[in-house]
Amino acid sequence: MNDLRNKMSLRQKVGQLFCIGIPGPELDAATVEFLQDIEPGGICLFSRNIRDAQQTRDLNDSIQRACLIPPIISLDQEGGTVDRLRRLITPIAPAGRVRKPEESRKMAELIGEIISLLGFNMNFAPVVDVVDERRSGSSNGLFTRPFGRSKDEVVDLAGTFLEVLQAIGPIGCLKHFPGLGAATVDSHEELPVVEISGKELFDVDLYPYRRLIAAGNVYAIMAAHACFPMTDLQETDQNGKLLPSSLSFNFLTRLLREELGFEGLAITDDMEMGAIVKNYGIGDACKMAFAAGIDMFAICAGRDAIVDGFEAILSAAESGEIPVERIDRSVGRVSELKSRLRPAPAFNVGRIDEISAEIARFNAGLTA
């Protein structure tokens, strides 16, 4: 891992800190040139990139060939409302319909195999936000995305999903730290101000993270864009505004790293969400997130936003504003996660059709 960092230029190291989106279902010359210029550590595909099974595998294989440093290739395949593969296979039921560990296990087997066959090696799942009966009904964009109806169910069901997914191959990612279960607005649109006490945050929302991190197989965590003004962790920015948890040293370093003992990859939720772009420029937000303890920035759509973030971090590193040692620490975490990735299996379109049929049977067997 250290040898790999020693062989990288500073520009390449900075590129490894970004997980980016690409515009379409094929790699055109302009996109290849962009990938080779940025050398991103990760690429995340969305519905706009996915048309059919063969095209998706070809796209992922061509991404690997185009990049000098092979990237993480990810997607959000949760099921339900967040299902990037619904054009290819039977849409899978949401995690919120899963009630038993054996159902969670089967869901992970189906998702893990299909995304591996398509050339993905990371899945931004499971959602471990705790949405119990008291918290349900809020328009926060979660709907039936999280596993379980209590903190213990989240641990049992999401923990099983994560374990099985990673045994098959793809790396999972817990989200959305420190917890959006009590949010009342969607961070895609605006900054959630979560009005819960520090005790409730610790006892409920952080419970899945404490338990699952302690189990030893959590390699990536996604940081939410949210504020928690009733907790003593909450910070304000230089203008006195509440600072999102994704930009907060208290949440990312003191809580996640020091108190919870997490040593894996910390990645932001999409930096182009309203919660960030309505309050900060992308470049400044990336620098703030990095200073707070983030390792990787997700910028999933706009090319200009990717360039702004990349150039802000590179300029700060070149000037000494960000120490090279700090860059190396995060590049090391990216490299450590990459060392766990497995090569994609041989493509098998017949098996994809079989999995699609298995998903239909899985859905039918779940309790409504």
Buried (B, 14 or more C-beta within 10 A) or exposed (E): EEEBBEEBEEBBBBBBBBBBBBBEBEBEEEBBEBBEEBBBBBBBBEBEBBBEBEBBBBBBBBBBEBBEBBBBBBBBBBBBEBBBBEBBBBBBBBBBBBBBBEBBBBBBBBBBBBBBBBBBBBBBBBBBBBBBEEBEEBEBBBBBBBBBBBBEBBBBBBBBBBBBBBEBBBBBBBBBBBBBBBBBBBBBBBBBBBEBEEEBBBEBBBBBBBBBBEEEBBBBBBBBBBBBEBBEBBBEBEEEEBBBBBBBBBBBBBBBBEEBEBEBBBBBBBBBBBBBBEBBBBBBBBBBBBBBBBBBBBBBBBBEBBBBBBBBBBBBBEEEEBEBEBBBEBBBBBBBBBEBBEEBEEBBEEBBEEBBEBBBEBBEEBEE
